[in-house]
Amino acid sequence: MDQDTVGFIGLGNMGGPMAGHVARTGRDLIAYDSAGTQARAPAGARSAASTPRVAEAAGIIFLSLPTVAAGRSVVGEIAGTDGAEGSLVVNTATVGLKAAREAHAILARRGIDYVDAPVSGMAFRAREGTLATMYSGSAGTLERLRPLLESYSTRVHHVGTEPGQGQLMKLVNNYLAIASFVTTSEALVTGMQGGLDLETMLGVIESSSGQNFIASAVFPRHMVTETFDSGGSATLPHKDLDLYVEAANDADTPRHVARAALDVLEAFAAHDPDADQSTIYRFIRDGLSPG
C-alpha cells in the first residue's frame, strides 16, 4: 500500500465526476466500480478488479456508493483486506449515523482510519466541481485531505470530530432540500391550477422569501425543461429522508413535517423506483401523491 495513492470506489453519477476531479490533481488514482470500472473510470486513473485490489494499493480510499447496504459491504471488504492497515477511508455518501459509527468501529479494529465527508449539490455540481463537503474528523486529517476534497468542492465545512457528525449534518441539510422537493412541487402545482405561469412563479420565488435551492437550481434545470435528468433515482431522496427520520426518532426530536414528506417520497418511490428524482414534480402534478 502506497500512502500517496488515492483509491476511489463507486463511479456513478456522483462518484464518477468526483473521481475525475481527484484525478486532475495529479495524484496516482486507482478506481473500482462493480458496474464496470473501465467504462466509468476517469482519464488517468488505473482500473482495479475489486475492492480489495483498491484497499491493497491506496493509502486514502474514497467511497461514493448508492446505498447503505453497498457501503457496509465495501467497508467489510476493506477491513478484511490484508495490508490495508494504516489507510484512511473517506465516506462521501449519505449513509446515516448508525452506519458511519459502525464503519468507524469495524475499520478501527483493523487499524484503518475512517472519516465522514458526505457531499451536497446533486450530479450537476459534481460535474462542475462545486459541491459542498461536510467533514467530521480531526483537523490534521482534514488538512491532509483538503487538496482532494477541494478538487470537487467549493466549500469544505469542518462540522465535528466524532464519527457520524458529518452524516448528521448531511441529514439535516437533506431534510430541508428533500422537503423542498415536495413543498415546492405542491406550491407550483397550486399556482398553475390558478393560471400562473411556471417560469414566472420561479422568478418571483427566486427574488422573494420562498427562495430555496430546489426552486432556484433544480426546477429551471430539470423540470421547466422537462428533461427530468438530475441523475438520481426516486429511491435516493426516499432513502435520505428515511435516514433523517430515523435519526430524529432516535433523538426524540420533532419530525411531523419530515414524516409527512416521507409519506410522499414513499409513494413516489413505490410508483416508479427507477424514475429520476426530479419527476416528483410530475408525480405531484398528476395527482398521484397521497393527500
Salt bridges, closest charged atoms under 4 A:
ASP28 OD2 - ARG46 NH2 2.86
ASP33 OD2 - ARG40 NH1 3.21
GLU56 OE2 - ARG53 NH2 2.48
GLU85 OE2 - ARG110 NH2 2.81
GLU102 OE2 - ARG72 NE 2.77
GLU128 OE2 - ARG221 NH2 3.98
GLU143 OE2 - ARG146 NH2 3.04
GLU150 OE2 - ARG146 NH1 3.30
ASP229 OD1 - HIS222 ND1 2.81
ASP240 OD1 - LYS239 NZ 2.87
ASP250 OD2 - LYS98 NZ 3.70
ASP252 OD1 - ARG255 NH1 4.00
ASP263 OD1 - ARG259 NH2 2.99
GLU266 OE2 - ARG259 NH2 3.16
ASP286 OD1 - ARG285 NE 3.05
